[in-house]
């Protein structure tokens, strides 16, 4: 019986300290201080400006959601904006013929290149549709967008580069 009690105490001690020891181990395979390959890195953001050729509010083409076909000086670009309801809540209208500016990153989706917009600028109105980590912003965050953009530096807004 004493052996059983000692074994139970040892098991309790191990259960308490083993997870703590493993929790402090760095993740293997992911270098610390660097982004994982294929992840969104705000340092790679670029500014893209052009004329709206076509706006699709609910595209079934992956990634699903709002898409803009943008005519730029270097050709047409498919821009993904995420949930169109966020644009509606912010009263941001995108119409063919508008001159519009996006800040974000080009990615490959299947065999196709798509620009993932993080910021959308129509005239003087700027709307964040993705976080600094590349995650789409929920439509309930439309009111918080002003606070989000207040903390964004000129470089992150895609100023002159």
SVG drawing of the C-alpha trace seen along z (x, -y; Angstrom):
<svg xmlns="http://www.w3.org/2000/svg" viewBox="-24 -62 39 64">
<polyline fill="none" stroke="black" stroke-width="0.4" points="0.0,0.0 2.9,-2.4 4.3,-1.7 1.0,-2.6 0.8,-6.0 4.4,-6.8 3.6,-6.0 0.5,-8.3 2.5,-11.2 5.2,-10.7 2.5,-10.7 1.0,-13.9 4.4,-15.7 5.2,-14.6 1.8,-15.8 2.4,-19.2 6.0,-19.8 6.3,-18.0 3.9,-20.3 5.8,-23.3 9.1,-22.0 7.7,-21.3 5.9,-24.6 9.2,-26.5 10.8,-24.5 11.0,-26.5 9.0,-25.1 11.1,-22.9 11.1,-23.7 10.1,-27.3 13.0,-29.7 12.3,-32.2 11.9,-35.8 11.0,-34.8 7.7,-34.3 6.8,-30.8 7.1,-30.3 3.9,-31.3 2.6,-33.4 1.6,-37.0 4.4,-39.4 3.5,-43.1 7.0,-44.0 6.2,-42.6 3.2,-44.8 3.1,-46.8 0.8,-49.5 -1.3,-48.8 -3.2,-51.5 -5.4,-51.5 -8.9,-51.7 -11.7,-49.3 -12.8,-47.2 -15.1,-44.9 -16.4,-44.5 -17.8,-41.1 -19.5,-41.2 -19.8,-37.4 -17.4,-35.6 -17.5,-31.8 -14.0,-31.7 -11.5,-30.9 -10.8,-32.7 -14.6,-33.4 -15.8,-36.9 -15.5,-40.3 -13.1,-40.6 -12.0,-43.6 -10.5,-43.3 -8.1,-46.2 -6.4,-47.7 -2.9,-48.8 0.0,-50.1 1.4,-46.6 -1.8,-44.7 -5.0,-43.5 -4.9,-42.2 -7.5,-40.2 -7.8,-41.7 -9.5,-39.8 -11.3,-42.0 -12.9,-39.3 -16.5,-39.8 -18.4,-42.5 -20.6,-43.2 -17.6,-44.9 -17.4,-47.3 -21.2,-48.0 -20.9,-48.7 -18.1,-51.2 -20.2,-52.7 -17.3,-52.1 -18.6,-52.0 -16.5,-50.3 -17.8,-51.0 -16.2,-50.3 -14.3,-53.3 -13.2,-54.4 -9.5,-55.0 -8.7,-52.9 -5.6,-52.0 -4.9,-48.8 -2.1,-47.9 -1.4,-44.2 0.5,-41.2 0.4,-39.1 -0.1,-35.4 -0.6,-32.3 -3.9,-30.5 -3.9,-27.3 -2.5,-28.3 -3.6,-32.0 -2.0,-35.1 -4.3,-37.1 -3.6,-40.3 -4.7,-40.0 -5.8,-43.5 -5.1,-44.6 -6.1,-48.3 -8.5,-49.7 -8.5,-53.4 -11.2,-55.1 -10.7,-58.9 -9.8,-59.9 -11.6,-56.9 -9.3,-54.1 -10.7,-50.8 -8.7,-47.8 -10.1,-44.5 -7.2,-42.4 -5.2,-42.5 -1.4,-43.1 -1.2,-39.2 -3.2,-38.8 -6.4,-37.6 -9.7,-38.9 -11.4,-41.4 -14.9,-40.4 -17.7,-42.7 -18.4,-43.5 -15.1,-45.3 -16.1,-48.1 -16.4,-50.5 -13.0,-49.5 -11.3,-50.2 -10.8,-53.9 -8.8,-52.9 -6.9,-50.3 -5.9,-52.8 -5.0,-55.5 -2.2,-53.2 -0.9,-52.5 2.3,-54.3 2.7,-56.0 4.9,-53.1 2.2,-50.5 -0.4,-52.6 1.6,-52.0 3.2,-55.4 5.9,-56.2 8.4,-53.4"/>
</svg>
